[in-house]
Amino acid sequence: MPATIPAIVFIGGGPRTAGLLERIAANRPEVFAGPLQIHVVEPHVPGSGRIWRYDQDPGLLLNSMAADITMFTDDSVDCEGPAAPGPGLAEWAAGVLGGSIIDVPDFPRTLWDQLRSLTGATFPTRQLQSQYLEWFFRRAARSLGRGVTVHRTTAVGITERADGGHEVELANGRSLHADIVVTALGHTDSRPDAVSAGFSDFAARHGGYHAAPSYTTDVDYSPVAPGQDVIVAGMGLAFVDLLVLLMEGRGGRFQETSDGGLRYLPSGREPRLWAGSRRGVPYHSKISAALRGQAPGPLQFFTAAAVQALLEQHGELDFNQHLWPLIAKEAGHYYYRELLTGNPERAAREWGAFAARYAGLDWYSRGRADLVAAAVPDPGLHLDLERLDRPFVGLRFAGHGDVQDAVTGYIENDLRLRDSPDHPETLALFLALLHVYMEVGRVVPPERLNARSQQAIHGWWHGFFSFVDSGPPPHRLRQMLALHRAGLLQFLGPGLEVSTDEATGTFRATSPQAGFSVAARALIEARLPPTSVAGSLNPVLSSLHGSGLGSEQRLLTSDGIHSTGKLLVSARHQLVGADGKPRPTLFGIGPGTSGWGAGAFARPNTNAAPFRENDALARTILGVARELYGHAPHEISVRARITPEPAAAGQN
């Protein structure tokens, strides 16, 4: 007989799925009060998943302070569903320590000391974060009653059924019938691109070592010998993790010095790293200052109304011409408001008069530059976003020593500006970019952007935001300087280029600006692999692409059609098939989709984009379930009602 309970299958059980489950539970009373059968397919522990799992090096940290981490949709979130406040990481940790939160079975003993020392300003370990995320998942699943089943295995394929619905094939040989499928896979692995594959082949032929782009903690670095020279391409967060694994992870330790500095005491097992990147410097430090001036209000320039006015005027928007000037002007407004109201001794003009004039000036206008020069006498305090993006543009270095001095000086100045109470304007800039980043996906219709601009938003803008706002804790930069002084970390400079030398069997790293090059038999590409549905190593993504149920996002530019590598989804997060049509019961969310990726957890009280997206998608899913319930949903296979299974090989 036909079933009356819609079956929903989530492929991937990390924090994004946990957030969706919480929103489904919150919205059920209003949208669909009927029963649901929910399946979560995840080979790792649900809640933390692969990226945030407990089983990784205990020295790896989040790049957010405990006070800035929550999974809860609070009252600030602009969504249709009800708010459901709850403890962020810091409050949760205090609750576990104090005994008010007891749903923490088998809480690892090694983390109790972390709980005791944790404050809101602590950068917690990923192991501790794993416990918070797993607790949140259990809480969300429990709120849905007994209708949630977890399958500790991997989804390997999705096929359409002749009588409607889909069959989700699992690596353990079972299958699940699904009326609704949601892929929430987070970061996945892909086959190396042609350049990386060439590097791997070169290393294999010459007995060298090459690590292709991957999640850092999943790479085997054991072939890297003590004292070996290693070229590292990339200086972002993956590079920070790499330093932890190859330095402290091999037995070295940092020691405070009597003058307040930091010294690295090597174990003798460390390699010597030569690091470079496009910019030639690491991501900016997180900020320890507090605002002193007027509290930031709502965005003034990068607003839905401003974007709508541009759409009415131009029809199609260009990121560089139309959107970036608004973003830059918003950043300047935040920055100079804090500088003039929080540090009036550094200003020569009152904020009210400055703001009134600033509002009427374009970011690139001479009038704006003159206004800033008159209001802020110290040119070192002027906000130069282009220089911020490319700190060494136009510079030429005499050689190795000049590069080392430039990069270490840059890091020291970054710490002076961001890890002291004296420059709260850096926090104001941080908040401006954060608020804009959270708004881009809501106020800018992707279908009204030209192809170049879609590439810019997902490429340059995301990278610039990450560089400025999503950097490491400040002590990680201090550790970089200590490693440099210990002779274990050298800098290659900006515009890094890596080539191979068949005659010597070595990789060669050069910077056109640096004036020197380095040869080494080992190369590590310290970054995540680019998204590629067609080249994905995740079996279910390969299945979607191969069957035509899913497709890649392709952009038509002046020089042809280019694939972004992302899974194409509609504005409602429905997968768009090879036929160009959205699939009404197949959904995709996360960084591997063409939707605006906004993470899975966020700062409290910031109207966070992932929580808005979760709420909207949960209501859409419940609406589809309601339609299915009213039209006799398809029969649910008995195989769908299975108990949690042991973990199987493979990853989602």
C-alpha positions as CSV (number, residue, x, y, z in Angstrom):
1,M,0.0,0.0,0.0
2,P,1.3,3.5,-0.6
3,A,3.1,5.1,2.3
4,T,2.0,8.3,3.9
5,I,5.4,9.4,5.3
6,P,7.7,11.3,2.9
7,A,11.3,10.1,3.0
8,I,14.1,12.7,3.0
9,V,17.8,11.6,2.5
10,F,20.6,13.9,3.4
11,I,23.9,13.0,1.8
12,G,26.6,14.4,4.1
13,G,26.0,14.8,7.9
14,G,28.3,17.7,8.8
15,P,27.3,21.0,10.4
16,R,25.3,22.2,7.4
17,T,23.0,19.2,7.6
18,A,22.8,19.6,11.4
19,G,21.6,23.2,10.8
20,L,19.0,22.1,8.3
21,L,17.6,19.5,10.6
22,E,17.3,22.2,13.4
23,R,15.4,24.5,10.9
24,I,13.2,21.6,9.7
25,A,12.2,21.0,13.3
26,A,11.6,24.7,14.0
27,N,9.4,25.2,10.9
28,R,7.4,22.0,11.0
29,P,4.5,23.3,13.1
30,E,3.8,26.0,10.5
31,V,4.7,24.3,7.2
32,F,4.1,20.6,7.5
33,A,3.1,19.0,10.8
34,G,2.9,15.4,9.4
35,P,5.4,12.6,10.0
36,L,8.8,12.5,8.3
37,Q,11.3,9.8,7.7
38,I,14.8,11.3,7.6
39,H,18.0,9.6,6.7
40,V,21.5,11.0,7.1
41,V,24.3,9.3,5.2
42,E,27.7,10.1,6.7
43,P,30.8,7.9,7.1
44,H,32.2,10.1,9.9
45,V,30.5,11.1,13.2
46,P,27.4,13.1,12.3
47,G,27.6,16.8,13.2
48,S,31.3,17.2,12.8
49,G,31.7,15.1,9.6
50,R,35.1,14.9,7.8
51,I,36.4,18.4,8.2
52,W,35.6,19.0,11.8
53,R,36.1,15.4,13.1
54,Y,37.7,14.7,16.4
55,D,40.3,12.4,14.8
56,Q,42.9,15.0,13.7
57,D,46.0,16.6,15.2
58,P,45.2,18.2,18.6
59,G,47.2,21.2,17.7
60,L,44.9,22.3,14.9
61,L,42.7,25.3,15.8
62,L,39.7,27.2,14.5
63,N,40.5,30.6,13.1
64,S,37.5,32.0,15.1
65,M,37.3,32.8,18.8
66,A,34.9,30.8,20.9
67,A,32.6,33.8,21.4
68,D,32.2,34.1,17.6
69,I,30.9,30.5,17.1
70,T,27.3,29.4,17.2
71,M,25.1,27.0,15.4
72,F,21.8,28.6,16.6
73,T,19.4,30.8,14.6
74,D,19.0,33.7,17.0
75,D,16.7,36.8,16.9
76,S,19.0,38.7,14.5
77,V,18.4,36.3,11.6
78,D,16.1,37.7,9.0
79,C,14.1,34.5,8.2
80,E,10.5,33.4,8.0
81,G,10.9,30.6,10.6
82,P,11.0,31.1,14.3
83,A,14.3,32.0,16.1
84,A,15.6,29.3,18.3
85,P,18.4,30.7,20.5
86,G,20.9,28.4,22.1
87,P,24.4,28.3,23.4
88,G,27.3,29.2,21.2
89,L,30.6,27.3,21.7
90,A,31.7,29.4,24.7
91,E,28.4,29.0,26.6
92,W,28.2,25.4,25.7
93,A,31.7,24.7,27.0
94,A,30.8,26.4,30.3
95,G,27.6,24.4,30.5
96,V,29.5,21.1,30.0
97,L,32.0,22.1,32.6
98,G,29.3,23.3,35.1
99,G,27.0,20.2,34.5
100,S,24.0,22.1,33.0
101,I,24.7,20.4,29.6
102,I,24.8,16.7,30.1
103,D,24.2,15.2,26.6
104,V,27.9,14.7,26.0
105,P,28.4,10.9,26.1
106,D,32.0,9.8,26.1
107,F,33.4,13.3,26.2
108,P,37.1,12.9,25.6
109,R,39.2,13.3,28.8
110,T,41.9,15.1,26.9
111,L,39.5,18.0,26.4
112,W,38.6,18.7,30.0
113,D,41.6,21.0,30.5
114,Q,40.5,22.9,27.4
115,L,37.1,23.5,28.9
116,R,38.6,24.8,32.1
117,S,40.8,27.3,30.3
118,L,38.4,28.3,27.6
119,T,37.2,32.0,27.4
120,G,35.3,33.8,24.8
121,A,38.7,35.1,23.4
122,T,40.1,31.6,23.1
123,F,40.8,30.1,19.7
124,P,39.5,26.6,20.4
125,T,40.9,23.3,19.0
126,R,39.0,21.6,16.2
127,Q,38.7,18.6,18.5
128,L,36.7,20.7,20.9
129,Q,34.6,22.1,18.1
130,S,33.8,18.6,17.0
131,Q,32.1,17.9,20.3
132,Y,30.0,21.0,20.1
133,L,28.9,20.2,16.5
134,E,28.1,16.6,17.4
135,W,26.1,17.7,20.4
136,F,24.1,20.1,18.2
137,F,23.4,17.4,15.7
138,R,22.1,15.0,18.4
139,R,19.9,17.9,19.8
140,A,18.5,18.7,16.3
141,A,17.9,15.0,15.5
142,R,16.2,14.4,18.9
143,S,13.8,17.4,18.2
144,L,12.5,15.5,15.2
145,G,11.5,12.5,17.2
146,R,12.3,8.9,16.2
147,G,12.2,9.6,12.5
148,V,15.9,10.2,12.0
149,T,18.2,7.4,11.0
150,V,22.0,7.8,10.6
151,H,23.8,5.5,8.2
152,R,27.6,5.4,8.9
153,T,28.6,4.8,5.3
154,T,29.0,6.6,2.0
155,A,26.5,7.4,-0.7
156,V,27.8,6.2,-4.0
157,G,25.0,7.0,-6.5
158,I,21.5,8.4,-7.0
159,T,19.2,7.0,-9.6
160,E,15.6,7.9,-10.7
161,R,12.9,5.4,-10.1
162,A,10.3,4.7,-12.8
163,D,7.5,5.2,-10.3
164,G,8.9,8.5,-9.0
165,G,11.4,9.4,-6.3
166,H,15.0,8.4,-6.3
167,E,17.1,5.5,-5.1
168,V,20.2,6.4,-3.1
169,E,22.8,3.6,-3.3
170,L,25.2,3.1,-0.3
171,A,28.7,1.7,-0.2
172,N,27.6,-1.1,2.2
173,G,25.3,-2.6,-0.5
174,R,22.1,-1.2,0.8
175,S,19.9,1.5,-0.8
176,L,17.4,4.1,0.4
177,H,14.3,5.2,-1.4
178,A,14.0,9.0,-1.2
179,D,11.2,11.3,-2.0
180,I,13.5,14.2,-1.4
181,V,17.4,14.2,-1.6
182,V,19.6,16.9,-0.2
183,T,23.4,16.9,-1.0
184,A,25.3,18.7,1.8
185,L,28.8,17.5,1.2
186,G,31.1,20.3,2.3
187,H,34.6,20.3,0.8
188,T,35.3,17.2,-1.2
189,D,38.3,15.9,-3.1
190,S,38.9,16.1,-6.8
191,R,41.3,14.6,-9.3
192,P,44.3,16.8,-9.6
193,D,44.2,19.3,-12.5
194,A,46.7,19.0,-15.3
195,V,49.4,21.0,-13.6
196,S,49.2,19.2,-10.3
197,A,49.0,15.8,-12.1
198,G,52.2,16.8,-14.0
199,F,53.9,17.6,-10.7
200,S,52.9,14.2,-9.3
201,D,54.2,12.4,-12.3
202,F,57.5,14.4,-12.2
203,A,58.0,13.5,-8.6
204,A,57.3,9.9,-9.1
205,R,59.8,9.6,-12.0
206,H,62.6,11.4,-10.1
207,G,62.1,9.9,-6.7
208,G,60.8,13.2,-5.3
209,Y,57.7,14.2,-3.3
210,H,54.6,16.1,-4.3
211,A,51.5,16.8,-2.3
212,A,48.6,17.9,-4.5
213,P,45.9,20.2,-3.1
214,S,43.9,18.5,-0.4
215,Y,42.6,18.9,3.1
216,T,45.9,19.3,5.0
217,T,45.3,16.9,7.8
218,D,44.5,14.1,5.3
219,V,47.9,14.2,3.5
220,D,50.7,11.8,4.3
221,Y,53.8,14.0,4.9
222,S,55.9,11.1,6.3
223,P,58.1,10.9,3.2
224,V,59.3,14.4,3.9
225,A,62.7,13.9,5.6
226,P,64.2,15.9,8.4
227,G,66.2,18.8,7.1
228,Q,64.8,18.4,3.6
229,D,64.1,21.6,1.5
230,V,60.5,21.8,0.6
231,I,58.8,24.3,-1.6
232,V,55.3,25.3,-0.3
233,A,52.9,27.0,-2.8
234,G,50.2,28.8,-0.8
235,M,50.2,30.8,2.4
236,G,46.6,30.7,3.5
237,L,45.0,28.6,6.3
238,A,46.2,25.3,4.8
239,F,49.7,26.7,5.1
240,V,49.1,27.5,8.8
241,D,47.9,23.9,9.4
242,L,51.0,22.6,7.5
243,L,53.3,24.4,9.9
244,V,51.5,22.8,12.9
245,L,51.9,19.3,11.5
246,L,55.5,19.6,10.3
247,M,56.9,21.6,13.2
248,E,55.1,21.0,16.6
249,G,53.6,17.8,15.1
250,R,57.2,16.5,14.8
251,G,58.2,17.2,18.3
252,G,59.3,20.9,18.3
253,R,58.0,23.4,20.7
254,F,57.7,27.2,21.2
255,Q,59.1,28.9,24.2
256,E,58.3,32.4,25.5
257,T,61.4,34.6,25.9
258,S,62.1,37.0,28.7
259,D,61.4,40.0,26.4
260,G,57.9,38.7,25.5
261,G,59.0,37.2,22.3
262,L,58.8,33.6,21.0
263,R,61.5,31.1,20.3
264,Y,61.2,27.8,18.5
265,L,63.1,24.8,19.9
266,P,63.4,22.3,17.1
267,S,63.3,18.5,17.6
268,G,65.6,17.9,14.6
269,R,62.9,16.1,12.6
270,E,61.6,19.2,10.8
271,P,62.1,20.0,7.1
272,R,63.1,23.5,5.9
273,L,60.2,25.2,4.1
274,W,60.3,27.8,1.3
275,A,56.9,29.4,1.1
276,G,55.4,31.7,-1.4
277,S,52.1,32.6,-3.0
278,R,50.3,35.1,-5.3
279,R,50.6,37.8,-2.6
280,G,53.7,36.5,-1.0
281,V,52.4,37.0,2.6
282,P,50.2,35.0,4.9
283,Y,46.5,35.8,5.6
284,H,46.0,38.7,8.0
285,S,45.8,38.0,11.7
286,K,42.5,37.9,13.6
287,I,41.9,41.0,15.6
288,S,42.1,41.5,19.4
289,A,41.0,45.2,19.6
290,A,37.6,46.3,20.7
291,L,35.6,49.2,19.1
292,R,35.8,52.5,20.9
293,G,33.7,54.7,18.7
294,Q,30.1,54.8,17.5
295,A,28.6,51.3,17.1
296,P,28.2,50.2,13.5
297,G,24.6,50.4,12.3
298,P,23.1,48.8,9.2
299,L,25.0,48.9,5.9
300,Q,24.6,52.4,4.3
301,F,25.8,51.9,0.7
302,F,25.9,48.2,-0.2
303,T,22.2,47.7,0.2
304,A,19.3,45.9,-1.5
305,A,17.9,49.3,-2.6
306,A,21.3,50.4,-4.1
307,V,21.7,47.2,-6.0
308,Q,18.1,47.4,-7.3
309,A,18.8,50.9,-8.5
310,L,21.8,49.7,-10.4
311,L,19.8,46.9,-11.9
312,E,17.1,49.3,-13.1
313,Q,19.8,51.5,-14.6
314,H,22.0,48.9,-16.2
315,G,20.0,45.7,-16.5
316,E,23.1,43.5,-16.0
317,L,25.7,44.2,-13.4
318,D,29.5,44.2,-13.5
319,F,31.3,43.4,-10.3
320,N,34.2,45.8,-10.8
321,Q,32.2,48.7,-12.3
322,H,29.0,48.5,-10.2
323,L,29.4,46.4,-7.0
324,W,33.0,46.8,-5.9
325,P,32.7,50.6,-5.6
326,L,29.8,50.2,-3.2
327,I,31.6,47.5,-1.2
328,A,34.8,49.7,-1.0
329,K,32.7,52.7,0.1
330,E,31.0,50.7,2.8
331,A,34.3,49.5,4.0
332,G,35.6,53.0,4.2
333,H,32.5,54.2,6.0
334,Y,33.0,51.7,8.8
335,Y,36.7,52.3,8.9
336,Y,36.7,56.1,9.1
337,R,33.7,56.2,11.5
338,E,35.8,54.2,14.0
339,L,38.9,56.2,13.4
340,L,37.2,59.5,13.8
341,T,34.9,58.7,16.7
342,G,37.0,56.1,18.5
343,N,40.4,57.9,18.1
344,P,39.6,61.6,17.8
345,E,43.2,62.5,18.5
346,R,44.1,61.0,15.1
347,A,41.5,63.0,13.3
348,A,41.4,66.6,12.1
349,R,37.6,66.7,11.3
350,E,34.5,65.8,13.2
351,W,32.7,62.6,12.1
352,G,29.3,64.1,11.3
353,A,30.7,66.6,8.8
354,F,33.0,64.0,7.3
355,A,30.1,61.4,7.0
356,A,27.8,64.0,5.3
357,R,30.3,64.8,2.7
358,Y,31.6,61.2,2.3
359,A,28.0,59.9,1.5
360,G,27.9,62.0,-1.7
361,L,31.3,61.0,-3.1
362,D,32.3,58.0,-5.2
363,W,35.0,55.7,-3.9
364,Y,37.3,56.4,-6.7
365,S,36.7,60.2,-6.8
366,R,39.4,62.8,-6.2
367,G,37.0,64.4,-3.8
368,R,36.9,61.3,-1.6
369,A,40.7,61.2,-1.5
370,D,40.9,64.9,-0.6
371,L,38.3,64.5,2.2
372,V,40.2,61.6,3.8
373,A,43.5,63.5,3.5
374,A,42.0,66.5,5.3
375,A,40.3,64.5,8.0
376,V,43.2,62.0,8.8
377,P,46.6,63.7,8.7
378,D,48.6,60.5,9.0
379,P,48.7,58.9,5.5
380,G,49.6,55.6,7.1
381,L,46.1,55.4,8.5
382,H,44.4,55.9,5.1
383,L,42.5,52.9,3.9
384,D,44.0,51.6,0.6
385,L,42.1,48.5,-0.4
386,E,44.1,47.9,-3.5
387,R,47.4,47.9,-1.6
388,L,45.8,45.7,1.1
389,D,45.0,43.1,-1.7
390,R,48.5,43.3,-3.3
391,P,50.9,44.5,-0.6
392,F,54.1,44.2,-2.8
393,V,52.7,45.3,-6.1
394,G,55.3,47.2,-8.2
395,L,58.1,46.4,-5.8
396,R,61.4,44.8,-6.9
397,F,63.7,43.1,-4.4
398,A,67.4,42.9,-4.6
399,G,67.5,39.2,-3.5
400,H,66.8,36.7,-0.8
401,G,67.6,39.1,2.1
402,D,65.3,41.8,0.9
403,V,62.4,39.4,0.5
404,Q,62.9,38.0,4.0
405,D,63.0,41.6,5.5
406,A,59.9,42.6,3.5
407,V,57.7,39.6,4.5
408,T,58.8,39.6,8.2
409,G,58.2,43.4,8.3
410,Y,54.8,42.9,6.8
411,I,53.9,40.3,9.4
412,E,55.2,42.4,12.3
413,N,53.2,45.4,11.1
414,D,50.1,43.3,10.7
415,L,50.4,42.1,14.3
416,R,51.0,45.7,15.4
417,L,47.7,46.8,13.8
418,R,45.6,43.8,14.7
419,D,46.9,42.3,17.9
420,S,46.9,45.3,20.1
421,P,44.2,47.6,21.5
422,D,45.5,50.6,19.6
423,H,43.9,50.1,16.2
424,P,40.2,49.3,16.5
425,E,39.7,50.7,13.0
426,T,41.0,47.3,11.8
427,L,38.1,45.6,13.6
428,A,35.7,48.1,11.9
429,L,37.0,47.1,8.5
430,F,36.7,43.5,9.5
431,L,33.0,44.0,10.4
432,A,32.3,45.9,7.2
433,L,33.6,43.2,5.0
434,L,31.9,40.5,7.0
435,H,28.5,42.2,6.8
436,V,28.9,42.8,3.1
437,Y,30.0,39.2,2.5
438,M,26.9,37.9,4.3
439,E,24.7,40.1,2.1
440,V,26.1,39.4,-1.3
441,G,24.1,36.2,-1.8
442,R,20.9,37.9,-0.8
443,V,20.9,41.3,-2.6
444,V,22.8,40.4,-5.8
445,P,20.7,38.1,-8.2
446,P,23.3,35.9,-9.8
447,E,21.3,35.7,-13.0
448,R,21.7,39.5,-13.4
449,L,25.5,39.4,-13.2
450,N,27.6,39.1,-16.3
451,A,29.8,36.0,-16.4
452,R,33.0,37.8,-15.5
453,S,31.3,39.2,-12.4
454,Q,30.1,35.7,-11.3
455,Q,33.6,34.5,-11.6
456,A,34.8,37.6,-9.6
457,I,32.4,37.1,-6.8
458,H,33.2,33.4,-6.3
459,G,36.9,34.0,-7.1
460,W,38.6,37.3,-6.3
461,W,36.0,38.6,-3.8
462,H,35.8,35.4,-1.8
463,G,39.6,35.3,-1.8
464,F,40.0,38.9,-0.7
465,F,37.5,38.5,2.1
466,S,39.3,35.3,3.3
467,F,42.7,37.1,3.1
468,V,41.5,40.0,5.2
469,D,38.8,38.6,7.5
470,S,39.4,34.8,7.7
471,G,43.0,34.6,8.8
472,P,44.7,32.7,11.6
473,P,44.9,33.6,15.4
474,P,47.7,36.2,16.0
475,H,49.9,33.7,17.8
476,R,50.2,31.7,14.6
477,L,51.9,34.6,12.9
478,R,54.2,35.0,15.9
479,Q,55.1,31.4,15.5
480,M,55.8,32.0,11.8
481,L,58.3,34.6,12.8
482,A,59.9,32.3,15.3
483,L,60.2,29.5,12.7
484,H,61.8,32.0,10.4
485,R,64.3,33.0,13.0
486,A,65.1,29.3,13.6
487,G,65.9,28.9,9.9
488,L,63.1,26.5,9.3
489,L,60.9,28.9,7.2
490,Q,62.0,31.1,4.4
491,F,59.9,33.3,2.1
492,L,59.9,33.2,-1.7
493,G,58.0,36.4,-2.4
494,P,54.9,37.3,-4.4
495,G,53.8,36.0,-7.8
496,L,55.2,32.5,-7.0
497,E,55.9,30.4,-10.1
498,V,56.8,26.7,-9.8
499,S,58.4,24.7,-12.7
500,T,60.3,21.4,-13.1
501,D,63.9,20.7,-14.2
502,E,64.2,17.3,-15.8
503,A,68.0,17.5,-15.8
504,T,68.3,17.8,-12.0
505,G,65.0,16.1,-11.1
506,T,64.0,19.1,-8.9
507,F,61.2,21.6,-8.6
508,R,62.1,25.2,-9.0
509,A,60.3,28.1,-7.3
510,T,60.8,31.7,-8.5
511,S,59.2,35.1,-8.0
512,P,59.6,37.6,-10.8
513,Q,59.9,40.3,-8.2
514,A,62.2,38.5,-5.8
515,G,65.5,38.2,-7.7
516,F,66.3,34.6,-6.6
517,S,65.0,31.1,-7.1
518,V,65.1,27.8,-5.1
519,A,65.4,24.2,-6.2
520,A,64.0,21.3,-4.1
521,R,63.0,17.7,-4.6
522,A,59.7,18.2,-2.6
523,L,56.7,20.4,-3.4
524,I,53.6,20.9,-1.3
525,E,50.6,22.7,-2.8
526,A,49.0,24.0,0.4
527,R,45.5,24.7,-0.5
528,L,42.1,22.9,-1.0
529,P,41.5,21.4,-4.4
530,P,39.4,23.5,-6.8
531,T,35.8,22.4,-7.0
532,S,35.2,20.1,-9.9
533,V,31.9,18.1,-10.3
534,A,33.3,16.4,-13.4
535,G,36.6,15.5,-11.7
536,S,35.2,14.8,-8.2
537,L,36.5,11.9,-6.3
538,N,33.2,11.8,-4.4
539,P,31.2,9.0,-5.9
540,V,27.8,10.5,-5.5
541,L,28.9,13.8,-7.2
542,S,30.3,11.7,-10.0
543,S,27.0,9.8,-10.2
544,L,25.0,13.0,-10.5
545,H,27.2,14.4,-13.2
546,G,27.4,11.1,-15.2
547,S,23.7,10.5,-15.1
548,G,22.7,14.1,-16.0
549,L,20.7,14.5,-12.8
550,G,23.2,17.2,-11.9
551,S,25.4,19.5,-14.1
552,E,28.3,21.9,-13.8
553,Q,27.8,25.6,-13.7
554,R,29.0,27.1,-17.0
555,L,29.6,30.8,-17.8
556,L,29.6,32.4,-21.2
557,T,32.4,34.9,-21.4
558,S,33.9,36.9,-24.3
559,D,36.5,34.2,-24.8
560,G,34.2,31.2,-24.7
561,I,32.3,29.0,-22.3
562,H,34.0,28.2,-19.0
563,S,33.0,25.8,-16.2
564,T,33.3,26.9,-12.6
565,G,33.4,23.3,-11.5
566,K,30.5,23.8,-9.2
567,L,27.2,21.9,-9.0
568,L,24.6,24.1,-10.6
569,V,21.6,24.9,-8.4
570,S,18.6,27.1,-8.8
571,A,17.7,30.0,-6.5
572,R,15.8,27.5,-4.4
573,H,18.9,25.2,-4.2
574,Q,17.4,22.7,-6.6
575,L,19.9,20.7,-8.7
576,V,19.8,21.7,-12.3
577,G,20.1,18.7,-14.6
578,A,21.9,18.4,-17.9
579,D,18.7,19.3,-19.6
580,G,18.8,22.7,-17.9
581,K,15.7,22.0,-15.8
582,P,15.7,22.2,-11.9
583,R,14.9,18.9,-10.2
584,P,12.0,19.6,-7.9
585,T,13.0,17.1,-5.2
586,L,16.8,17.2,-5.5
587,F,18.6,19.9,-3.6
588,G,22.2,20.9,-3.1
589,I,23.9,23.2,-0.6
590,G,27.4,24.1,0.4
591,P,30.7,25.2,-1.1
592,G,30.6,22.8,-4.0
593,T,27.4,24.4,-5.4
594,S,26.8,27.5,-7.4
595,G,24.9,29.0,-4.5
596,W,26.6,31.6,-2.4
597,G,28.7,29.6,0.0
598,A,28.5,31.2,3.5
599,G,29.8,28.5,5.8
600,A,28.0,26.4,8.3
601,F,28.3,28.2,11.6
602,A,28.8,31.9,12.3
603,R,29.0,34.7,14.7
604,P,26.1,35.2,17.0
605,N,23.7,38.2,16.4
606,T,25.0,38.9,12.9
607,N,22.0,37.9,10.8
608,A,24.3,35.2,9.5
609,A,23.8,34.1,5.9
610,P,24.0,30.3,6.5
611,F,21.2,30.5,9.0
612,R,19.0,32.5,6.6
613,E,19.8,29.9,3.8
614,N,19.1,27.0,6.2
615,D,15.7,28.4,7.1
616,A,14.6,29.1,3.6
617,L,15.7,25.6,2.3
618,A,14.1,23.9,5.3
619,R,10.8,25.6,4.5
620,T,11.1,24.6,0.8
621,I,11.8,21.0,1.8
622,L,8.8,20.9,4.1
623,G,6.6,22.5,1.4
624,V,7.6,19.7,-1.0
625,A,6.9,17.1,1.7
626,R,3.5,18.6,2.3
627,E,2.7,18.3,-1.5
628,L,3.9,14.7,-1.4
629,Y,1.8,13.9,1.6
630,G,-1.2,15.3,0.0
631,H,-0.6,13.2,-3.2
632,A,0.1,9.8,-1.6
633,P,4.0,9.8,-1.5
634,H,5.7,6.9,-3.1
635,E,6.1,3.7,-1.2
636,I,9.1,3.7,1.1
637,S,11.4,0.7,0.8
638,V,11.7,-1.4,3.9
639,R,15.5,-0.9,3.5
640,A,15.1,2.7,4.4
641,R,14.3,1.7,8.0
642,I,17.7,0.5,9.1
643,T,19.6,1.0,12.3
644,P,22.9,3.0,12.5
645,E,25.6,1.0,10.8
646,P,29.3,0.7,11.5
647,A,31.5,3.2,9.7
648,A,32.5,2.2,6.2
649,A,35.4,3.2,4.0
650,G,35.0,6.3,2.0
651,Q,34.1,9.9,2.7
652,N,31.3,12.3,2.0
